[in-house]
Amino acid sequence: MRWLEWGFQSYFRILLGLTLALFGTAILTSRRVAGWLGWTALVAGVCSVVFGVDVGYSGLASGLQDVLGAAIFVPVLVFAIGVLVTGVRGRGRRHS
C-alpha cells in the first residue's frame, strides 16, 4: 500500500511540475503578463518535477524533499499572488 502512495504522489508532483512549467513557458512567450511570473512558475515547475522523481526513487522521506518543499512553496505562492494582482489590475483597466 505504501508503494502505491509513493507512486501516486510521484505522478502528482511530476504532472503538477509539468503544468507549472508549461504555464510559465506560455506566459514568457505571450508577453501578456509580467515575465517574472513566467520565470517563477517555471522554477516552481522544475522543482516539483525533481521532487516527484525523488519521491519515486526514495519514497516520501528524503532530505532533498525537505529542501524542495520550501523551494516549491515560495515560488508557487508568489506566482499565485502575482496572477491574482495582475487579474485585479487588468479588470480595473477594462472598466475604466
Secondary structure by P-SEA (a helix, b strand, c coil): caaaaaaaaaaaaaaaaaaaaaaaaaaaaaccccaaaaaaaaaaaaaaaaaaaaaaccccccaaaaaaaaaaaaaaaaaaaaaaaaaaaaaaaaac
